[in-house]
Amino acid sequence: MEDKEEGRVNGFGLRVGRRGSEWGRIALLDKTKEFFQTCDVEAKGFITRTDMRRLHRELPLSAEELEDVFDSLDTDRNGYLTLEAFSSGFSRFTAPGPIFRAKEALYQSQWEAKLSGVEDEEERHFCMLLEMESLLWAELRRDEPHLLSNFEEFLARVTHQIKEAHQEKKEMESALQRKAATHDSEIRHLYEEMEAQIKNEKDRLLLKDSERLQLRSQDLEHQLVSKEKELEKLFQKQKRLELQCHELSSEKQESHVENVKLKMTNDELSRALESTSQELSLAQEQLAMLQEQAARLHQEKEMEMYRVTEGLQREKQSLMKQLDLLREMNKHLKDERDICSQEVKAKAKKPPSKMATTKRVMGKERERSKKVEIEKKAGVEEEVLDAPPDGWPLRRVISIEEDHLPHLLLGGPQLLMHQLKKTPAFPRGQPVGKETQQAKEGALFAPDRLFKVVLVGNSSVGKTSLLRSFCEGRFHPSTTATVGIDYSVKTLTLDNMQIAMQLWDTAGQERYRSITKQFFRKADGVVVMYDVTVEESFKAVQPWLTNVQENRVMFFEVSAYTGKNVTESLTHLARVLMEQEDRVRDTTVSLSAQPVKKKACCK
């Protein structure tokens, strides 16, 4: 009988036999897995209370009811369900439990109470089952049509089992009647035993409660004694705190008095600070006035220096013009002397007489005395002055004027001397361009030859240092950049001749290139310089050579700091210039002698 009752397992309220239980279990497991996958959308491997709500569309249950189902399935109370726990719990939830057994008991009692209307009840129950089957069939057809064949097979088996159940019904009714009688006697016996147990338990609980109350009262008495002791301690502590508060109040009064004193002191210091600030502002104003006066004085001093420098520059320009005029006059006189010497040589081809020789000697003496007189006059204008020992003279840009010497030379030596006499002589101070002392060179009279040499090259390659090292014989470390043009004169003795080297120092900046190019036309020689440690200065040599238009260039490696090759290089340059001038003069003499021969041939 019990096996038959356990064989009534189904998920839809229908009775099935043992043969359909295995098929129903497989279908239930598949359905359980499908429900679990519906809840576990993220594929976590477990579901939570929130995931359980997703079965609201699959089952006719509300969200609260689904949460209750989750709580009933979560026996461990860990807040999540795995697939195994969900399957086992869901199978228990759908298995016949107390609810179904209570319903069966209710049906049995109804059958026993209404034995007369059994057939009517069976018909109604059968109709109800048919309605439920039709509803289930419609739901399966709508939601899961692939299970219809299984459901129809299941209904066929159930129908067969129902027929068998009708046959067992009569046997069960008789068994139930016997069981009901036995059950009533057992219940009465159990009721009597239960009443006795309840009475004994009640007596035991009363005794236990009385003992517990007694222990509780003793415990409360002990706690009351301890509380009284703590209260006494609190009273003593309160007295100590009152004493401390009184002491603190007295200290507070003292602190208040001290704060008042400090506030008064702070006010006095603030007033002193304000007075000091006012004095400081007055001092700053006075300092600003003094700075303004100093700036004004500095500006006036600069203007005075500018005026002095302007006067020096004008004097320098005048002296330069006089030097150029004297040099041109010297060249013109040398040309006349060469012509005279050529005529003397031509006359010497005839038998010379004593009188002619005397006249020639006298003419040479007069020419030499005339030359010495002119050179003395020029020496007055070109007297030798030393530069200030403390520093290099002031410099500014020198304006380049047009050369009027060719027009003067066309008028002859008389016009040249007249122009030289008309040139005003300014009082000389410290010259910008300077000559070395003639005492060092061993002669006090005018040099035999004068060569103009221009130093060119990039800025800061050492042109000024080379010039000063050559003229003064020492190196000046604090040399500033040259602005415009400057020059110095150095007298050398070569082959018993006094050679004056007029060295022109040019500025290497790009803006002064036009000034430098204008000095090339009167230059006898050009020194192209570059720094061996600066590649850009070497690259800039080619433009300088293009401006000079030289085909062959001499090379000397010099050092203005150590003095290496400074004097040797410029001495060699002076010797080359002297030889070049001799060659040019010889060529000029030979050209002037040819027309004489032609005239003689014509005669």
Summary of the structure (lengths in Angstrom):
residues: 603
radius of gyration: 69.4
end to end distance: 182.0
largest distance: 201.3
contacts: 1476
relative contact order: 0.04
helix: 70%
strand: 7%
